[in-house]
Amino acid sequence: MSTAGTLLKRDEKHLQILATAKGQSPNSFSYIPALDGLRALAILLVMGFHQLGPATGWLGQKLNGWAGVDLFFIISGFLISSILMKERDREGTFNLRNFYVRRWLRICPAYYLFLALMFVFMLWRGQHDYSAFAIAGFYLSNIDMAAGWGLLPASSGLMHTWSLSVEEQFYLLWPATLLLVKDSALKVCLSIIATVYFWRLALVTLGVPWLGISVGLDTKLDSLMLGVLAALLWRMPSAQIAIKNFFSNPLMHWGSVASTIAALLFLGHPALAEPTIFWALKMPGTLLAMTALLLAILANPTSTLGKFLSWRPMVFVGQLSYSLYLWHVIVNFPETNAIFESLCNHRRYLVEFAKYAFCFAIASGSFYLVERPFLKLKSRFSS
């Protein structure tokens, strides 16, 4: 057994002893409201970057809000791994079939409703991007964009589904990998992160276009695996104590916030940046800053930052983040944008407010009428 595996095994036993003494299940993982607040920040960054209006658009551009997707990835990697390891600690293993059913119930009903209604919207616009819906429907959007197939044109309004494809591919591969590697999970996680880093640099050296490096599972996997790394460290008592001690220092706690903001401000965009500096330094630095921010929130849930992210409006936005991500693109189509412009008498800030109001209205409908009924079924597939 590797040194990392030995340490993890030792800490698992320690955690089980502590949990048993407290009458808790080992490595219990409970709902953390602040993580929904962090999701809220991620979706607001993305929506701002996509230019729904002058105020949030300016902020989204300044903070390079496109990287909000990577923040989503880090959170997803953390949550999925934490849930799987909690089940493994409780049952001795985890049920892959139940995991995939739960993921389907969480993601697919709203997603395929979105695709169906967008298909009708496409027909109303008089366009014929049929191939785009086949690509998106099979979660191949990222592969199409990275490979340059051209089956997913911008006119389809489905290009943002690349990130959902990355997540689905991660869900397909990582749980089975985690089941196989067992005590070597930490070593495997670190190896994947390092491999992706050098693989991206190799692609830069080969002259691969920025889009081919920006959307593939093979080049985005480190964002998800950094979330996995955070989960693995957080469940090790010795590491968790060290993390709490480190971020209990206000300088370190708020330093994680400042470093994330600074990283976003200076990140730039891969289409415009010098590729070697961007992929060797700027992007990895931003991902590490985001991961540190996640750990700072976990270590200090009652801090000012933790309380802000746990604030009910922030939690609400975070709970709607998936639906907001799906639907927000519709307001920037020329046809719908013209409607908003006309209704708001071409007043830019009023148009911006109306677009956000529409996005929240349609996302709320999706969440309460589609997602929640299916989410209630997830308990039937929990061990």
Summary of the structure (lengths in Angstrom):
residues: 383
radius of gyration: 21.1
end to end distance: 28.7
largest distance: 68.4
contacts: 1274
relative contact order: 0.15
helix: 82%
strand: 0%
